[in-house]
């Protein structure tokens, strides 16, 4: 019989057991409130790239031993600087 995808997942029995026997509503009542000041300094954006371009980008990044993301960021920064000169 062929294995299903779910068969490959490893189950963390102690964790499963905890959630089966614990009422999280009750647990929430016993947790102390916490406040935190969070300052988001970076944002990430998702950009669509044509499949062929993505393949080429991955191949070039692999040759340079960098991630596709870092290579793309480098190229975009270069183009932004290149096109920003004298446009202030």
N, C-alpha and C positions, 0 to 999 in steps of 0.2 A: 504494500500500500504506500502511495506517495505521501510524503510529509507535507503538512500544511504549513504556511508561514508562521502561524501562531505556535506551532510545536517548537520552533527554534527559540522562542522567547524564554528567558530564564525567569522564574518566579522567585521573588524575595519573600519566602515563607513568613519570617518574623514580621515583616512590614504588612503583608496581607492579613496576618492574624491580628495585628494591632488595630487595623481599620475595621475588621470584622467585629471586634469586641468593644470598640470605643465609640461612644456617642459624641460626635464632634460638636454638636450643639452644646452639650454639657461642658465639654472641654473648653470651648470658646468662652464660656462664662467665667472660667477660672484663670484666664490669661490676663495679665496686666496690660493696660493700654500703654502704648508707646508713641511718642511724637518724634518726628525727625524732619530736619530741614534738608531738602534735597535740591541740589542745583544741577540741572541738566546742562552740560557744556557742549556735548556733541550730539548731532542727529545723524541718522543713517537714512539713506534714500534707496529705494529699489528702482533700478533702471532696466528696461527691457533691451536686450541685445539680440540681434539676429543670430540664429543657430550657427551659421557659418562663421560669423565674426567671433562668437563665443568659443568655437573650436580653435580658431586661429589664436585668439587671446590666450587660451589655456596652453596651447603648444608653445607659444613664445614665453609665457610665464614659466613654464616647466624648464625650458632651456636656460632661462635666467635664474632659476632656482628661487623664485618668488611666487607669491600667490597671485591669482588672476585679479583679485580685488586690489592688492597693492600696486600692481602694474597699471591697472586701469586708473586708479587714483593719481598715480604719477603722471600719466599721459594727460588726464583731464586738467590737472594743475598746470602743466606746461602750456596747454592750449589756452587756459584762462589767462595766465600771465602774458602770454604772447599776444592775445587779443585785447588786453587791458592797457597795454602801454600806449600812453598818449590819448586815452579816452576818458580821462577824469574830468 
